[in-house]
Each structure stands twice: as structure tokens, then as C-alpha cells.
Amino acid sequence: MTIKSADTHASQTEGSLEGSLNVSRRLFLLGAPAILTGCVATSGGVGSYASRQEGSITLPAMDTSGVNPRFLRQEVAYSGGEAPGTIVVRPAERHLYFVTGRSTAIRYGVGVGRQGALWHGRAVVGRKGSWPNWTPTASMIAYDPRNARYAGGMPGGVGNPLGARALYLYRGSRDTMYRLHGTNVPSSIGQAVSSGCIRLFNHDIIDLHDRARIGTQVVVLQG
């Protein structure tokens, strides 16, 4: 299966990669019911969305009262077949799973950018970033010339489009240009958005960043 190319917030490079995607057919059958057979955790999930201080940066508490519960972080029953420690991204479903056991996973809501919808396949977490810099692509600058002021990079912070953390996906030594990252627009979670790859609530990407290690296997399904 061809792994399709994608640009990102952080790069102006476009490329084409070839690879094979060997994912259990159960992940494709019947959409979400093939994975979610019932919540293991209830009443708000497995973690806090409280305010947190990280050096000079304060991440405000997130008001979850208006968020669709299906997009909040929670432990769910999982039957996809991947080994514990694997990340599975289902763009069409607007969910990302971190497999925690033979039949459980942590599920996160995601927003899917244009680049995130184009790429699919297998990769590994090759690099991790905390409050990463953001550099707009040439197309982003052309679309909104105001982005030109960040051509040299925008420092990390709560206003940065990459959010609190970023996981950079690699195949071998080659950057796929696909990222799992936070967001400064929480309302975009669960939505299709105009740019970027796969975005999570800042509190959720921090949680995923802490769980994932360099070399963590990542499966991104098509669609």
C-alpha cells in the first residue's frame, strides 16, 4: 500500500513514501463498534484537564462541560489486535488509541487537518517535542500573509498552533512529515480542519507524550 505524502505546520517539504500497512481487518469493520465495546472508565475519563504549570508556561484548565464526551480522554474496551504500547489513529472516526492491554486502550478525540487526512501507513515515533516551535509552510504564508512574521519560527506556548507537545513520525531515519500534536483551538477537536496533521487537546497530547516512547509503533488508518 502506498504511503501518501503530506506537509505539516513545521515543514515546507513534500515527499512521497512507500510502505506496507498490515493492520487487522477488524479495525476496518463496522467503524467504531469494532473497537469500542463499552467504556471501562466512566464519568470523565482517565485524567485531569486541570490547570498546570510548566516552567514559565501556564496551561489553563479546560472546561469540558461543552465537549462531546466521546472526544474526552477515556479508557475503552479495544479489540484491534495491536500490541500494548501501539498508537492507532483513525482519522475518519476522529479518534486516536493508545493500546494499554490485550483488550483495553486509552482513547483520545482528535481533529484532522488536511495533511492528516492524506497520509496513512505505519511509522514510529522518531522524535518528541515539548512546547515545540512552529514554522508555517509556504502555502500557509500564501493563504494568510500574516503568517510571514513567523517564517523564522514561532516559539512554543499556549498560542502556538502545535500546542503543548508534538510526536514526529519516522520510517527508518526518514521523517514522514506527519505529526501528532496539540492545538491552540480546542473547538477543532472532532472536526476536519484546514491545515496540520492530527491534533489533540493540549492536556491529551501531554498525556500521550508521556506514555509514548521513541520507537513507539504508530498505525494510521486510511480515511
N, C-alpha and C positions, 0 to 999 in steps of 0.2 A: 504494500500500500504506500502511496506517495505521501510524504510529509510535506505539507504545503507551507510556503513562505509567509512571513509576517514581519511587519516593522513594529516598533514599540515606542513608548514615550522616550525611552532613553537612547535611541539609536536612529541613524538615518540610513542604516544598511538594510538592503533587502536581499534575500537569498533563497535558494531552493535546496531542500534537503530530502534525501530518500531514506526510507526506513520501513520496517515492518511493525505492524500493530497486532499483537497476539493477545486479545482480550476475550475473556469468557463471553459466549453469546448471551449468557444470562443478563449481562449489563445492557443489552440492546432490546430485550424483550419486555414489552408492556410498560416501558418508561420507568417511572419512579417505583411502582409496586414491585418490580423485580429486585429492588434493593431494600426498600423500606417496608418492613413487615410489621412495624409497630415501634413506638418510641420506648427506649429503655429508660431515659431520663425525662422527667416532666417538669412543668412549671418553670420554664425559662432556660433550660439547658445545663451545660456543664461548667460554666464560668461566669465571671463577673463582667459587667460593662461599666464599672465604676471609674471615676477619675483616677489617673495615675501620673506620677511624676517621673520623668526620665531625664536626668541631668537638668538642663535649662528648659526643657520642653515639657509642657503640661498637656496631657491628652484629656480633654474634658470627658465627664461621664456622658454616656449615650442614653438618651431617652428612648426606650424600646416600646413604649406604650402604643405608638402608631405603626410599629413594624409588623408585617405579616409574620406570625410565629414560625412559619415554615422556613423563613430565612434567618432565624436566630440560631446560634450555635447550640447543638444538642447531640447527645449520644443516641444512635438509632441502631436497630437491627439491620444487618448487612449480609447479603448472600452473593456478593460478586465474585468471590474466589481468589482475590489477590492476597498476598501475604501481609501480615501485620507490618505496619510502617510504610505501606504504599499510599501514595496520593492518587486519587482518581477524580478527574474533572469531567463533569457532564454539562457542557455549555448549554445545550438545549433545555435542560432541566433547571438551569441556574443554581446548581449545587456543586460543591466540592466535598469529597470524602477523604478523611484520613483513617485508614483501616487500623483498628486497635486490637482486633482479635479475630478468631475464626468466624464469628458471626456478629461482630459489632464494629461500628465506625463512629467517628465524630463527623457530623455533617455541618457544613457552613453554607450560607447563602452567598451567591456571587453576582456581580454584574459582568456582562460580557461585552468587551469592546470589539470593534471591527476586526482588529488583528487577532483577538482571541477566538473569533468565530472561524477564522481561515485555517488555522494550524491544528493538526491533530497527529497523534502518534505517541511514541514512547521516548522518554528522556530521563535525566536525573537532575537533581538539584546540584548544580555545579558551583554556585556562589550564593551567599546570603548577605543582605544589606539591612542595616538598621538606620531608619530615617534617611533613606538614600537621596542623593541629588537627582534632579530631573532635568533632562535636556530635550527640548521639543524637536521633533523631526522637521525636515524641510517642508513637508506637506502641512504640518500644524502651523508653521510660521506663515505659509502662503494663505491658509484658511483664515488665520487671525494674526495679522501683522504685529499685534501687541506682544505676541509670544517671542518676538525677536529679541526683546530685552533679556531673555533667558537663554540665548543661544550659547552662552558660555556655561550654562548650568544654573539651576535654582537650588539653593541649599535646602536640606531636609527640614521639615517642620510640619505643623498641622495644616498649613496652607498648600503644601506640596502635593501635586497630583498623584505621586507614587505612595503617599501615605507613610505609615509608621515603619513598614518593613517591605522588603522585596525578596523573592526567591527567583533566581535566574536559572533557567533550564538549559542543560547542555546535552550534547551527544558526543561522547568521547571528549576531545578537547575543544570542540566547536560549539560556540554559543548559538542556540537556536533562535535567539531574539524573542523568545517567549517568556513572559514574566507572570508570576503570581504576586500581587501587590495590594497595598492598602488604597484608601481613597480619601479625598477631602470633600466628597459629595456622597454622604451616606444614603441619600434617597435613590441613588443609582443602583443599589444592590437589588437584585431580582429583575433588572432591566437590561435591555440591549442599549449600548451606548456608542457614541460616535468614534471613540478612539481608545487606545490601550488594549491590554490583553484580558486577564482575569483579575478582577478587583474584589476585595473583601472589606468588610468593616475593619477599621483600624484595630479594634480590640481583637478581632478574629484573626487577622494576619499576624498579630503578635503571638497569639496562641499557637497558630500553625508554625510560625517561625521557630518557636521554642520546641515544638515536637519534632520537626523535620531536621535531619542532619545532612551534611554534604554527602552526596551519593544516594540520597533517598530516591527511590524509583517513583516516577510520575507517569500516569497514563491519562492522555487527553483524548476523549472520545470525539468522533466526528459529529458536527451539528450543534 
